[in-house]
Amino acid sequence: MAPNIDRHPNNCELLEPTLQQLKWLAAQSVEILAVVAPESPTRSEKPRRLRRRFSSEEVKEMAQQYRDGVSTPQLCAEHGISKTGILRLLREEGVEVRRQTATDGVVAEAAQLYEAGMPVTRIAEQLSVSGSALRRSMLKAGVDMRPRGGYRRAPLA
């Protein structure tokens, strides 16, 4: 037998809240948000355009660091911008960007792991190389690559 809804003990809480209750809830929400999500920087503090975000001296320093051998991921972490952003600034500064290629030993090891069924992304993580650079090197070395998408497609009949 179904319970009688009219006799439910919490029926009184199904009423709409009063204006005073809503104001109290709003005040509580503001206090919670101030703790959980502190104010983010405004556009004037963090402009969207890369050239405005960094002075010309900072960009020249980044370019010199890159020429001295600092990797793009290290520059990204140090300056708080994406790899694409770093590369764009370097190219605009006239720096020739390095293409990372995997060594023959890394490619041979990667080919063995790949033939055993491991995906390129996981192999790249394990060997600490870029996934795209590893894939490019494996193709150049003549490794028979599976179609992208994570599974081996059945041959057409």
N, CA and C atoms as an extended XYZ file, in Angstrom:
471
Properties=species:S:1:pos:R:3:atomname:S:1:resname:S:1:resid:I:1 pbc="F F F"
N         0.843       -1.177        0.000 N   MET     1
C         0.000        0.000        0.000 CA  MET     1
C         0.895        1.249        0.000 C   MET     1
N         0.587        2.224       -0.867 N   ALA     2
C         1.381        3.451       -0.976 CA  ALA     2
C         1.116        4.357        0.217 C   ALA     2
N         2.164        5.058        0.682 N   PRO     3
C         1.952        5.950        1.825 CA  PRO     3
C         1.086        7.142        1.436 C   PRO     3
N         0.418        7.715        2.418 N   ASN     4
C        -0.444        8.876        2.198 CA  ASN     4
C         0.438       10.111        2.106 C   ASN     4
N         0.450       10.769        0.958 N   ILE     5
C         1.324       11.924        0.724 CA  ILE     5
C         0.940       13.085        1.621 C   ILE     5
N        -0.349       13.263        1.882 N   ASP     6
C        -0.786       14.393        2.702 CA  ASP     6
C        -0.265       14.308        4.127 C   ASP     6
N         0.118       13.149        4.583 N   ARG     7
C         0.572       12.977        5.959 CA  ARG     7
C         2.096       12.976        6.061 C   ARG     7
N         2.790       13.312        4.974 N   HIS     8
C         4.254       13.316        4.976 CA  HIS     8
C         4.751       14.396        5.930 C   HIS     8
N         5.721       14.106        6.804 N   PRO     9
C         6.162       15.073        7.814 CA  PRO     9
C         6.854       16.309        7.237 C   PRO     9
N         7.408       16.231        5.999 N   ASN    10
C         8.121       17.376        5.432 CA  ASN    10
C         7.264       18.199        4.479 C   ASN    10
N         5.962       18.016        4.492 N   ASN    11
C         5.087       18.756        3.591 CA  ASN    11
C         5.238       20.260        3.743 C   ASN    11
N         5.501       20.740        4.958 N   CYS    12
C         5.597       22.176        5.178 CA  CYS    12
C         6.792       22.789        4.447 C   CYS    12
N         7.850       22.013        4.160 N   GLU    13
C         9.030       22.539        3.480 CA  GLU    13
C         8.864       22.612        1.969 C   GLU    13
N         7.735       22.175        1.466 N   LEU    14
C         7.485       22.238        0.037 CA  LEU    14
C         6.945       23.600       -0.378 C   LEU    14
N         6.739       24.504        0.577 N   LEU    15
C         6.248       25.842        0.282 CA  LEU    15
C         7.359       26.680       -0.329 C   LEU    15
N         6.995       27.711       -1.076 N   GLU    16
C         7.993       28.597       -1.673 CA  GLU    16
C         8.707       29.382       -0.586 C   GLU    16
N        10.018       29.650       -0.759 N   PRO    17
C        10.748       30.392        0.269 CA  PRO    17
C        10.302       31.852        0.310 C   PRO    17
N        10.455       32.460        1.462 N   THR    18
C        10.109       33.868        1.613 CA  THR    18
C        11.230       34.724        1.043 C   THR    18
N        10.977       36.004        0.867 N   LEU    19
C        11.981       36.928        0.360 CA  LEU    19
C        13.172       36.994        1.315 C   LEU    19
N        12.909       36.972        2.594 N   GLN    20
C        13.977       37.000        3.593 CA  GLN    20
C        14.872       35.769        3.472 C   GLN    20
N        14.282       34.596        3.250 N   GLN    21
C        15.070       33.378        3.082 CA  GLN    21
C        15.926       33.438        1.817 C   GLN    21
N        15.361       33.984        0.733 N   LEU    22
C        16.123       34.108       -0.515 CA  LEU    22
C        17.311       35.054       -0.352 C   LEU    22
N        17.103       36.174        0.359 N   LYS    23
C        18.196       37.110        0.599 CA  LYS    23
C        19.306       36.450        1.415 C   LYS    23
N        18.922       35.665        2.418 N   TRP    24
C        19.908       34.970        3.241 CA  TRP    24
C        20.708       33.984        2.394 C   TRP    24
N        20.001       33.228        1.529 N   LEU    25
C        20.684       32.267        0.654 CA  LEU    25
C        21.652       32.974       -0.296 C   LEU    25
N        21.233       34.122       -0.829 N   ALA    26
C        22.096       34.876       -1.740 CA  ALA    26
C        23.353       35.340       -1.019 C   ALA    26
N        23.219       35.826        0.212 N   ALA    27
C        24.374       36.279        0.978 CA  ALA    27
C        25.322       35.119        1.254 C   ALA    27
N        24.773       33.955        1.585 N   GLN    28
C        25.600       32.778        1.836 CA  GLN    28
C        26.349       32.360        0.571 C   GLN    28
N        25.677       32.421       -0.570 N   SER    29
C        26.302       32.027       -1.839 CA  SER    29
C        27.480       32.932       -2.172 C   SER    29
N        27.321       34.228       -1.946 N   VAL    30
C        28.401       35.175       -2.228 CA  VAL    30
C        29.609       34.862       -1.348 C   VAL    30
N        29.374       34.566       -0.078 N   GLU    31
C        30.472       34.248        0.832 CA  GLU    31
C        31.185       32.971        0.398 C   GLU    31
N        30.425       31.973        0.010 N   ILE    32
C        31.012       30.699       -0.417 CA  ILE    32
C        31.823       30.888       -1.694 C   ILE    32
N        31.274       31.634       -2.658 N   LEU    33
C        31.991       31.869       -3.916 CA  LEU    33
C        33.283       32.637       -3.702 C   LEU    33
N        33.293       33.556       -2.739 N   ALA    34
C        34.504       34.329       -2.467 CA  ALA    34
C        35.628       33.419       -1.979 C   ALA    34
N        35.266       32.358       -1.269 N   VAL    35
C        36.274       31.433       -0.763 CA  VAL    35
C        36.671       30.426       -1.832 C   VAL    35
N        35.671       29.857       -2.520 N   VAL    36
C        35.917       28.786       -3.482 CA  VAL    36
C        36.524       29.314       -4.771 C   VAL    36
N        35.999       30.418       -5.292 N   ALA    37
C        36.459       30.954       -6.573 CA  ALA    37
C        36.850       32.413       -6.403 C   ALA    37
N        38.078       32.677       -5.946 N   PRO    38
C        38.504       34.066       -5.808 CA  PRO    38
C        38.467       34.769       -7.161 C   PRO    38
N        38.393       36.079       -7.108 N   GLU    39
C        38.245       36.852       -8.345 CA  GLU    39
C        39.363       36.525       -9.325 C   GLU    39
N        38.964       36.301      -10.566 N   SER    40
C        39.950       36.050      -11.613 CA  SER    40
C        40.442       37.384      -12.142 C   SER    40
N        41.619       37.398      -12.739 N   PRO    41
C        42.144       38.657      -13.258 CA  PRO    41
C        41.248       39.219      -14.350 C   PRO    41
N        41.164       40.524      -14.391 N   THR    42
C        40.366       41.168      -15.423 CA  THR    42
C        41.168       41.224      -16.707 C   THR    42
N        40.502       41.596      -17.775 N   ARG    43
C        41.200       41.665      -19.067 CA  ARG    43
C        42.355       42.653      -19.033 C   ARG    43
N        42.186       43.740      -18.269 N   SER    44
C        43.264       44.728      -18.232 CA  SER    44
C        44.513       44.158      -17.554 C   SER    44
N        44.321       43.184      -16.625 N   GLU    45
C        45.464       42.574      -15.968 CA  GLU    45
C        46.096       41.480      -16.828 C   GLU    45
N        45.287       40.803      -17.640 N   LYS    46
C        45.790       39.679      -18.440 CA  LYS    46
C        45.205       39.784      -19.859 C   LYS    46
N        45.813       40.587      -20.708 N   PRO    47
C        45.270       40.740      -22.055 CA  PRO    47
C        45.372       39.446      -22.844 C   PRO    47
N        44.476       39.303      -23.792 N   ARG    48
C        44.413       38.078      -24.571 CA  ARG    48
C        45.517       37.994      -25.616 C   ARG    48
N        45.926       39.078      -26.159 N   ARG    49
C        46.953       39.051      -27.195 CA  ARG    49
C        48.317       38.810      -26.590 C   ARG    49
N        49.042       37.892      -27.172 N   LEU    50
C        50.342       37.506      -26.622 CA  LEU    50
C        51.335       38.666      -26.606 C   LEU    50
N        51.377       39.433      -27.676 N   ARG    51
C        52.339       40.528      -27.768 CA  ARG    51
C        52.076       41.584      -26.702 C   ARG    51
N        50.813       41.748      -26.302 N   ARG    52
C        50.510       42.718      -25.260 CA  ARG    52
C        50.806       42.150      -23.877 C   ARG    52
N        50.795       40.837      -23.767 N   ARG    53
C        51.011       40.194      -22.470 CA  ARG    53
C        52.482       40.252      -22.059 C   ARG    53
N        53.382       40.264      -23.045 N   PHE    54
C        54.812       40.245      -22.758 CA  PHE    54
C        55.489       41.442      -23.399 C   PHE    54
N        56.433       42.000      -22.685 N   SER    55
C        57.205       43.109      -23.256 CA  SER    55
C        58.152       42.548      -24.316 C   SER    55
N        58.680       43.420      -25.151 N   SER    56
C        59.593       42.961      -26.194 CA  SER    56
C        60.853       42.354      -25.578 C   SER    56
N        61.277       42.879      -24.408 N   GLU    57
C        62.443       42.309      -23.730 CA  GLU    57
C        62.168       40.877      -23.270 C   GLU    57
N        60.940       40.640      -22.767 N   GLU    58
C        60.587       39.292      -22.316 CA  GLU    58
C        60.569       38.311      -23.485 C   GLU    58
N        60.038       38.756      -24.629 N   VAL    59
C        59.990       37.885      -25.798 CA  VAL    59
C        61.402       37.590      -26.291 C   VAL    59
N        62.269       38.601      -26.290 N   LYS    60
C        63.662       38.377      -26.698 CA  LYS    60
C        64.367       37.420      -25.737 C   LYS    60
N        64.035       37.519      -24.448 N   GLU    61
C        64.628       36.607      -23.465 CA  GLU    61
C        64.147       35.175      -23.713 C   GLU    61
N        62.848       35.014      -24.024 N   MET    62
C        62.318       33.680      -24.345 CA  MET    62
C        63.031       33.106      -25.555 C   MET    62
N        63.222       33.948      -26.574 N   ALA    63
C        63.887       33.504      -27.799 CA  ALA    63
C        65.320       33.065      -27.500 C   ALA    63
N        66.019       33.830      -26.662 N   GLN    64
C        67.391       33.470      -26.322 CA  GLN    64
C        67.439       32.173      -25.517 C   GLN    64
N        66.488       32.000      -24.590 N   GLN    65
C        66.425       30.761      -23.811 CA  GLN    65
C        66.216       29.568      -24.747 C   GLN    65
N        65.322       29.744      -25.732 N   TYR    66
C        65.040       28.660      -26.677 CA  TYR    66
C        66.280       28.342      -27.507 C   TYR    66
N        66.974       29.385      -27.964 N   ARG    67
C        68.207       29.169      -28.730 CA  ARG    67
C        69.269       28.462      -27.891 C   ARG    67
N        69.246       28.721      -26.572 N   ASP    68
C        70.220       28.102      -25.662 CA  ASP    68
C        69.846       26.664      -25.306 C   ASP    68
N        68.709       26.177      -25.823 N   GLY    69
C        68.367       24.777      -25.618 CA  GLY    69
C        67.195       24.498      -24.689 C   GLY    69
N        66.571       25.538      -24.124 N   VAL    70
C        65.412       25.317      -23.261 CA  VAL    70
C        64.263       24.815      -24.125 C   VAL    70
N        63.564       23.797      -23.660 N   SER    71
C        62.476       23.202      -24.452 CA  SER    71
C        61.215       24.065      -24.379 C   SER    71
N        60.333       23.874      -25.357 N   THR    72
C        59.072       24.620      -25.347 CA  THR    72
C        58.216       24.282      -24.135 C   THR    72
N        58.119       23.015      -23.688 N   PRO    73
C        57.338       22.770      -22.478 CA  PRO    73
C        57.877       23.511      -21.249 C   PRO    73
N        59.204       23.641      -21.163 N   GLN    74
C        59.787       24.389      -20.050 CA  GLN    74
C        59.425       25.868      -20.141 C   GLN    74
N        59.478       26.423      -21.357 N   LEU    75
C        59.095       27.826      -21.539 CA  LEU    75
C        57.613       28.027      -21.222 C   LEU    75
N        56.787       27.071      -21.633 N   CYS    76
C        55.345       27.152      -21.347 CA  CYS    76
C        55.100       27.218      -19.852 C   CYS    76
N        55.750       26.339      -19.106 N   ALA    77
C        55.556       26.295      -17.652 CA  ALA    77
C        56.059       27.581      -16.999 C   ALA    77
N        57.192       28.078      -17.474 N   GLU    78
C        57.787       29.266      -16.867 CA  GLU    78
C        56.950       30.524      -17.117 C   GLU    78
N        56.372       30.637      -18.320 N   HIS    79
C        55.677       31.872      -18.685 CA  HIS    79
C        54.153       31.750      -18.655 C   HIS    79
N        53.653       30.536      -18.427 N   GLY    80
C        52.211       30.366      -18.272 CA  GLY    80
C        51.403       30.521      -19.540 C   GLY    80
N        51.954       30.120      -20.671 N   ILE    81
C        51.187       30.152      -21.920 CA  ILE    81
C        51.315       28.815      -22.635 C   ILE    81
N        50.483       28.631      -23.633 N   SER    82
C        50.442       27.354      -24.344 CA  SER    82
C        51.656       27.180      -25.255 C   SER    82
N        51.856       25.942      -25.691 N   LYS    83
C        52.953       25.645      -26.609 CA  LYS    83
C        52.748       26.397      -27.919 C   LYS    83
N        51.507       26.448      -28.372 N   THR    84
C        51.198       27.186      -29.605 CA  THR    84
C        51.572       28.652      -29.464 C   THR    84
N        51.255       29.224      -28.306 N   GLY    85
C        51.584       30.632      -28.066 CA  GLY    85
C        53.079       30.880      -28.049 C   GLY    85
N        53.813       30.003      -27.368 N   ILE    86
C        55.287       30.131      -27.330 CA  ILE    86
C        55.852       30.043      -28.739 C   ILE    86
N        55.414       29.039      -29.504 N   LEU    87
C        55.941       28.863      -30.861 CA  LEU    87
C        55.610       30.058      -31.745 C   LEU    87
N        54.409       30.623      -31.580 N   ARG    88
C        54.033       31.796      -32.365 CA  ARG    88
C        54.959       32.970      -32.046 C   ARG    88
N        55.197       33.218      -30.756 N   LEU    89
C        56.097       34.311      -30.366 CA  LEU    89
C        57.507       34.095      -30.907 C   LEU    89
N        57.988       32.854      -30.828 N   LEU    90
C        59.336       32.560      -31.323 CA  LEU    90
C        59.435       32.786      -32.825 C   LEU    90
N        58.445       32.335      -33.564 N   ARG    91
C        58.469       32.526      -35.028 CA  ARG    91
C        58.404       34.005      -35.381 C   ARG    91
N        57.543       34.766      -34.656 N   GLU    92
C        57.453       36.209      -34.913 CA  GLU    92
C        58.777       36.907      -34.602 C   GLU    92
N        59.533       36.345      -33.678 N   GLU    93
C        60.834       36.900      -33.302 CA  GLU    93
C        61.931       36.474      -34.272 C   GLU    93
N        61.592       35.589      -35.245 N   GLY    94
C        62.553       35.162      -36.252 CA  GLY    94
C        63.377       33.954      -35.850 C   GLY    94
N        62.943       33.250      -34.823 N   VAL    95
C        63.679       32.077      -34.353 CA  VAL    95
C        63.284       30.878      -35.192 C   VAL    95
N        64.292       30.102      -35.612 N   GLU    96
C        64.003       28.863      -36.333 CA  GLU    96
C        63.630       27.803      -35.300 C   GLU    96
N        62.409       27.292      -35.432 N   VAL    97
C        61.881       26.348      -34.451 CA  VAL    97
C        62.434       24.958      -34.729 C   VAL    97
N        62.865       24.294      -33.652 N   ARG    98
C        63.415       22.935      -33.769 CA  ARG    98
C        62.285       21.931      -33.965 C   ARG    98
N        62.537       20.951      -34.808 N   ARG    99
C        61.621       19.813      -34.927 CA  ARG    99
C        62.263       18.663      -34.182 C   ARG    99
N        61.531       18.146      -33.221 N   GLN   100
C        62.069       17.070      -32.403 CA  GLN   100
C        61.877       15.742      -33.132 C   GLN   100
N        62.958       15.027      -33.328 N   THR   101
C        62.859       13.702      -33.934 CA  THR   101
C        63.368       12.671      -32.948 C   THR   101
N        62.786       11.505      -33.013 N   ALA   102
C        63.192       10.428      -32.117 CA  ALA   102
C        64.450        9.760      -32.673 C   ALA   102
N        65.327        9.309      -31.788 N   THR   103
C        66.553        8.628      -32.207 CA  THR   103
C        66.208        7.236      -32.733 C   THR   103
N        67.164        6.629      -33.446 N   ASP   104
C        66.943        5.290      -34.011 CA  ASP   104
C        66.640        4.263      -32.918 C   ASP   104
N        67.333        4.361      -31.801 N   GLY   105
C        67.100        3.430      -30.702 CA  GLY   105
C        65.687        3.559      -30.137 C   GLY   105
N        65.224        4.803      -30.006 N   VAL   106
C        63.868        5.046      -29.496 CA  VAL   106
C        62.840        4.519      -30.493 C   VAL   106
N        63.084        4.743      -31.776 N   VAL   107
C        62.153        4.270      -32.804 CA  VAL   107
C        62.091        2.749      -32.813 C   VAL   107
N        63.234        2.086      -32.668 N   ALA   108
C        63.252        0.616      -32.644 CA  ALA   108
C        62.472        0.085      -31.442 C   ALA   108
N        62.690        0.697      -30.279 N   GLU   109
C        61.960        0.273      -29.079 CA  GLU   109
C        60.463        0.551      -29.235 C   GLU   109
N        60.141        1.705      -29.799 N   ALA   110
C        58.744        2.073      -30.006 CA  ALA   110
C        58.067        1.109      -30.976 C   ALA   110
N        58.792        0.698      -32.019 N   ALA   111
C        58.228       -0.234      -33.005 CA  ALA   111
C        57.886       -1.571      -32.349 C   ALA   111
N        58.757       -2.043      -31.454 N   GLN   112
C        58.477       -3.305      -30.753 CA  GLN   112
C        57.232       -3.174      -29.882 C   GLN   112
N        57.135       -2.089      -29.138 N   LEU   113
C        55.965       -1.875      -28.281 CA  LEU   113
C        54.697       -1.726      -29.113 C   LEU   113
N        54.839       -1.031      -30.253 N   TYR   114
C        53.689       -0.802      -31.130 CA  TYR   114
C        53.202       -2.114      -31.730 C   TYR   114
N        54.139       -2.959      -32.175 N   GLU   115
C        53.777       -4.266      -32.741 CA  GLU   115
C        53.107       -5.155      -31.684 C   GLU   115
N        53.439       -4.928      -30.413 N   ALA   116
C        52.824       -5.694      -29.323 CA  ALA   116
C        51.420       -5.187      -29.011 C   ALA   116
N        51.002       -4.083      -29.666 N   GLY   117
C        49.643       -3.587      -29.507 CA  GLY   117
C        49.481       -2.306      -28.718 C   GLY   117
N        50.577       -1.745      -28.218 N   MET   118
C        50.483       -0.516      -27.426 CA  MET   118
C        50.242        0.685      -28.344 C   MET   118
N        49.367        1.613      -27.966 N   PRO   119
C        49.131        2.802      -28.805 CA  PRO   119
C        50.297        3.783      -28.766 C   PRO   119
N        50.423        4.568      -29.826 N   VAL   120
C        51.534        5.515      -29.965 CA  VAL   120
C        51.561        6.510      -28.805 C   VAL   120
N        50.408        6.990      -28.371 N   THR   121
C        50.387        7.985      -27.296 CA  THR   121
C        50.981        7.422      -26.010 C   THR   121
N        50.657        6.182      -25.692 N   ARG   122
C        51.193        5.569      -24.474 CA  ARG   122
C        52.689        5.299      -24.618 C   ARG   122
N        53.107        4.879      -25.802 N   ILE   123
C        54.540        4.653      -26.048 CA  ILE   123
C        55.304        5.969      -25.884 C   ILE   123
N        54.740        7.042      -26.449 N   ALA   124
C        55.390        8.350      -26.360 CA  ALA   124
C        55.526        8.788      -24.906 C   ALA   124
N        54.485        8.582      -24.111 N   GLU   125
C        54.559        8.926      -22.695 CA  GLU   125
C        55.647        8.110      -22.001 C   GLU   125
N        55.682        6.819      -22.289 N   GLN   126
C        56.648        5.923      -21.649 CA  GLN   126
C        58.073        6.293      -22.014 C   GLN   126
N        58.295        6.697      -23.264 N   LEU   127
C        59.648        7.018      -23.732 CA  LEU   127
C        59.975        8.503      -23.599 C   LEU   127
N        59.034        9.293      -23.069 N   SER   128
C        59.219       10.732      -22.859 CA  SER   128
C        59.562       11.483      -24.138 C   SER   128
N        58.791       11.210      -25.195 N   VAL   129
C        58.941       11.944      -26.455 CA  VAL   129
C        57.565       12.428      -26.894 C   VAL   129
N        57.552       13.337      -27.829 N   SER   130
C        56.301       13.842      -28.383 CA  SER   130
C        55.619       12.755      -29.206 C   SER   130
N        54.316       12.632      -29.055 N   GLY   131
C        53.563       11.625      -29.809 CA  GLY   131
C        53.633       11.853      -31.300 C   GLY   131
N        53.495       13.121      -31.723 N   SER   132
C        53.533       13.401      -33.157 CA  SER   132
C        54.930       13.167      -33.730 C   SER   132
N        55.974       13.525      -32.968 N   ALA   133
C        57.346       13.294      -33.436 CA  ALA   133
C        57.630       11.794      -33.527 C   ALA   133
N        57.134       11.041      -32.559 N   LEU   134
C        57.349        9.595      -32.575 CA  LEU   134
C        56.634        8.962      -33.761 C   LEU   134
N        55.390        9.345      -33.995 N   ARG   135
C        54.630        8.796      -35.122 CA  ARG   135
C        55.330        9.113      -36.441 C   ARG   135
N        55.778       10.354      -36.586 N   ARG   136
C        56.474       10.782      -37.803 CA  ARG   136
C        57.743        9.966      -38.011 C   ARG   136
N        58.502        9.747      -36.928 N   SER   137
C        59.752        8.972      -37.027 CA  SER   137
C        59.476        7.515      -37.348 C   SER   137
N        58.404        6.968      -36.777 N   MET   138
C        58.055        5.572      -37.051 CA  MET   138
C        57.629        5.396      -38.507 C   MET   138
N        56.871        6.351      -39.029 N   LEU   139
C        56.477        6.284      -40.441 CA  LEU   139
C        57.705        6.370      -41.345 C   LEU   139
N        58.622        7.270      -41.004 N   LYS   140
C        59.841        7.444      -41.793 CA  LYS   140
C        60.691        6.172      -41.765 C   LYS   140
N        60.655        5.444      -40.636 N   ALA   141
C        61.428        4.209      -40.499 CA  ALA   141
C        60.729        3.022      -41.169 C   ALA   141
N        59.533        3.231      -41.698 N   GLY   142
C        58.833        2.171      -42.418 CA  GLY   142
C        57.988        1.253      -41.541 C   GLY   142
N        57.664        1.682      -40.323 N   VAL   143
C        56.814        0.869      -39.449 CA  VAL   143
C        55.394        0.892      -40.007 C   VAL   143
N        54.784       -0.284      -40.120 N   ASP   144
C        53.414       -0.398      -40.624 CA  ASP   144
C        52.466        0.082      -39.534 C   ASP   144
N        51.843        1.237      -39.760 N   MET   145
C        51.007        1.860      -38.730 CA  MET   145
C        49.542        1.447      -38.881 C   MET   145
N        48.891        1.275      -37.735 N   ARG   146
C        47.449        1.017      -37.725 CA  ARG   146
C        46.726        2.315      -38.040 C   ARG   146
N        45.480        2.219      -38.544 N   PRO   147
C        44.712        3.458      -38.757 CA  PRO   147
C        44.478        4.153      -37.420 C   PRO   147
N        44.416        5.457      -37.449 N   ARG   148
C        44.160        6.208      -36.216 CA  ARG   148
C        42.749        5.919      -35.744 C   ARG   148
N        42.556        6.027      -34.456 N   GLY   149
C        41.236        5.793      -33.905 CA  GLY   149
C        41.230        4.704      -32.860 C   GLY   149
N        42.352        4.058      -32.628 N   GLY   150
C        42.468        3.127      -31.519 CA  GLY   150
C        42.041        1.708      -31.785 C   GLY   150
N        41.756        1.345      -32.995 N   TYR   151
C        41.390       -0.035      -33.257 CA  TYR   151
C        41.861       -0.427      -34.654 C   TYR   151
N        42.001       -1.714      -34.857 N   ARG   152
C        42.435       -2.221      -36.167 CA  ARG   152
C        41.190       -2.518      -36.990 C   ARG   152
N        41.083       -1.855      -38.116 N   ARG   153
C        39.920       -2.067      -38.980 CA  ARG   153
C        40.060       -3.382      -39.732 C   ARG   153
N        38.934       -4.037      -39.925 N   ALA   154
C        38.932       -5.308      -40.663 CA  ALA   154
C        39.165       -4.988      -42.145 C   ALA   154
N        39.939       -5.832      -42.847 N   PRO   155
C        40.160       -5.579      -44.283 CA  PRO   155
C        38.850       -5.735      -45.061 C   PRO   155
N        38.745       -4.965      -46.136 N   LEU   156
C        37.550       -5.025      -46.974 CA  LEU   156
C        37.518       -6.352      -47.699 C   LEU   156
N        36.333       -6.915      -47.806 N   ALA   157
C        36.178       -8.232      -48.447 CA  ALA   157
C        36.167       -8.122      -49.956 C   ALA   157
